[in-house]
Each structure stands twice: as C-alpha cells, then as structure tokens.
Amino acid sequence: MLAVLAAAAPAVAVLAAALSGAAPTTPADATPAALVDPRAGGLAVGLGEWSVAPEANAIRPGRVTFVARNGGRLVHGLRIKQETRRHGGDRFEARTIVLRPGRTARLTVVLPPGVYSLECFVEGHDDLGMERRFEVRADAPLVRTAPARAAAPRATISGFAFRPATITVKVGTTVRWTNRDDAPHTVTAASGSFTSAELRRGGVYARRFAAAGTYAYLCALHPGMKGRVVVRR
C-alpha cells in the first residue's frame, strides 16, 4: 500500500505549499556537472500551457518531493495518479493545491515501482496536452545537474523556467538560450527592447549585450517565467 508522507484528505495527499516563484540564480564561469538522483532536493515539475515538464521521466522507488511550479498564464495544479489495469480497489492519487501563475507547491509521497501519470487536474487541461507518463523503477537513470557555474554564457529553458535565472557577463558577450521544453517559449525583454521568435523544442536564440546594465526578460507566452542578464564592464 502506498504511503503519503503528510496528513491526507481522502484520496489525495496534503502538501506543503511554498509560495515562491524564481528558479535558482547562477553566475557564469565553469565547473563540471555531476550525476545525481533526481529526487535529491525535490523533483521539479513545470506546469504551463499546454505541457507538464518534470526534470526526469523516471525515478527510483521511495520517498520523493515533487516541486510543482506554475509558469503559465492560467491556474494549474499537479496530480500524480497510478496507472493500473486492475478493476476495483483504490488507485493511488495525490495532488497539490491549485496554483496561480508563478506559484510553487511541494508534495511529498512514497512511490513503489509502477507507472504513473503526471497531469494538470484543472478540468480539460489534460486533454489539451498537460499529461505525461511517469515511471518508478529500480533502474531509473541518474540525471546530470546543471553546473554550479556555466562554462559559457548559455541558458536552458526547461520545466517552464530559465536556468540559470540570472546570468552575469561582460560587455560584448553573446548569450544563448536553448528551449528544452515541449512547449514553445520566447526570450522577451521586459522593456520591449528585444525578443526572440517562438522557440520550439531545440530552438536557440542568441543576443549580444553591448552595454552595461541589468536586462530583465520573460517568456511572452508564459509571463510567470522570468530571468535577467547582468552585464558588467
């Protein structure tokens, strides 16, 4: 029987909601990345129109804290549901609270091996694409973490967040963003001074920063996604 590590209402797990929104900040000089268990420190799951983006599609059995962040324009919420062919009996289900844009919630559960669905529980959102198959198995691979310091002025768009959220570079540096999400995104200056086209998965946008200053930017499709480039002399 599946255990939920929190006081629970019937059929759903109770969670701790962390009302914060920004991805971690990281400066830009090099250190190697490492392979880690994606459960360590919490498994990030990005929600937005119209995709669910976990940082890993398979994890090892045991305790895990899902850290769900709404990077979209609309309200969303994460539901974890066990897929089973058995008729009758209880099927495991746990969910977060409803998340307004930019909000984050944590949900801690214990998952044995099996196949699950990660989906948005807001009515109709799963039919629009906000559903993903998720496996729990003993041989699930470790993942490569983002380096503590980026080897080059590059950012990844993943899990409905810019990673790192802050990049610090010198005047004249070109910064490149790559979209790793299934959902499209943009890199758009908050001031309107620059913008990319819509970046599909694998799409890259590059911009040279010729003047010192702090450049705040966001995704025009999902305004809860924010970042900044700090340019120094």
N, C-alpha and C positions, 0 to 999 in steps of 0.2 A: 504494500500500500504506500502511496506517495505521501510524503510529509511536507507540509508547508511551514516554513520557519517564521511564523508570525501568527498572532491571534487572527483567526479567519472567520469570515461570514460564510454561510453555506455556499459551497461550490466555488468560492473564489478566495484567493489569498489576500490578506491585508498587507499593505506595504508601507514603507516609509517614503514619503514624498519629499524630494529635495527640490525646492523652488529656485533652481539656478539654471542658467542657460548657456554659458560660453564654453567652448572647447578649450583644452589647456593651451597655454602660451609657451612657445619655444623659440629661443634665439637661433640664429642661423650659422653655426660653424660645426665641424664634423665630429661625430662619434658613431661607432658601429652599432647597428641594431642587434637585437637578440631574439631568440625563440623563447616564447613563454606560453603558459597555459592561458587561453583567452578568458578564463574565468577569474584570473587574478585581478583584484581591484575592481571587479564588476565588468559584465559583458555589455558593451554599448550597443544599443539598438536605436537607429534613427527612424523617425516617422515623418512622412510628408506626402504631398500629392504627387504621384499615387504609388507609393512604394514603401516596403518595410526593409530596412537595411541593417542587419546585425553585423558586427565586426567579424563573426565567424559563423559558418552554416552548420558546424558540428562541434560538439564539446564532449568532454568525458563525463561519466556519471558522477553524481554527488551534488553538493551544495553549490548554488550559483546565485549571484545577484544580478538581475537584469537592470541596466540603467537606461531607461527609455527617455528619449528627448524628442519633443515635437519641433521639427524645423520647418513646418509648413505654415500655411495661411489659415487653415481651419483647425477646429478641435479634433484631436485624435486620442486614442488610448490603446495600449498594448494588451493583447490577450494571448496566453500560452495554452494550447489545447492539445491533448493527446489524441493521436490518430489510432483507432483500433477497429478491427473487424468484428469484435465480439458484440453480440446483441445483449442488451440489458446491463445492469450494474452501473457503477459510477465511472464516468470518464473524467480524468483529471483536467481541471481548468483553473487558471489563475489569471488575474487581471490587475492592471494599475487603475488609478483614478482617471477621470477624464482630464486630458492635458490641453491647456490652452497653448497657442503658439508661443514658442520659446521656453516652455516649461519642461522640467525634468522630474521623473519619479523613479524610485528604486523598488524592486520587487525581489524578495529572496525566497527561494524554493529549494527543495531537494528533488532531483530528477534521476530516476533509474534509466537504464538503456531503453530506447524506444524511438519512435518517430512522432514528432510534434508539429503543430502549426503555429507560426508566429503571425498574428494578424491584428488589424485595427478592428476594435469591437463596435465602432460607431456604425450605425445601420447603413448598409450599402457600400461602405468603403472597401471591404474585402473584394466585392465584385468588381471594383474599379482597379484592382491590382495590388491592394495592400494586404497581401497574404504570401507567406513564404514557408516552404518545408524546412524543418529543422531537425537534426538528428542528435541523439545522445548515444555515444558508443565508446567502448573502452579504447579503441584505436584512433580516436579523433586526433587530427594533427595539431601540433602546436602552431602558433602564428608568429610572424615576425613583427616586432613592435616598431613603431616609428622611432627613429633615432632621437636621443635626447637633444642632439644638435644636428640640424640638417646639414648634409655635406655640401649642398648648393642651395641657392635661393629658390626653392621649389615648395609648392603646397599641394596637398592632396585634398580633393573634395570627396568625403566618404561619410556615410552614416548621417547625412544631412548636416554636415559641419565642415568648416575649413580647418585643415590640420597642417601645421600649427595655426592657431587663431591669430597670432602676431608673428610677423617676420621682420627682422631688423637687418637692414642692408646699408651699403654706402651709396652715395650719389653716383648715378651712371649704371647701376646694376639692373639687369633684366630679371624679373621674377616670372616663373612659370607655374600655372595651375593645371592639374590634370583631374578630370572627373572620373572617379571610380564607382560612382553610384549608378544604378539602373535608371533612376530618374534624371531628367535634364536639369542643368543649373546654369547660372550666369555668374560672372565676376563683374559687379557693377559698383562704381564709386558712389558713396553716399551723396557726394556733391554733384554727381552727374557728369564729372569731367572725363570719365572713360567707362567703357563697358565692353564685355565680350558678346559674341553671339550666343545663342543657346548651345551649351556644350552637352552633347550626348555622351554616353559611356565611352571612355577612352579619349574624349576630346581634350585639347590643350589650348590654353590661352596664355600669351606672353605679353608683358608690358615692361618697358624701360622707364625707370624713375630718374629724371634728370635734375630734380630739385629736392633739397632737403625739406622734411616735413613729415607729418603723420597723415596717412591716407586711409580713411575708413572705407570699407566696402561691404557689400552684401550680395545675396542672390536675389535678383529681381523677381524670380518665380516663387521663392520661399524666403521672405524678408526676415524671418527669425534666424537665418544663417548670416553671421557677421564675422568680419575679420578686419585686420588692419596691417598696413605696411609702414614701418618706421624707417625713414630714410635719413641717414646722418652724413655729415661731411667727412 
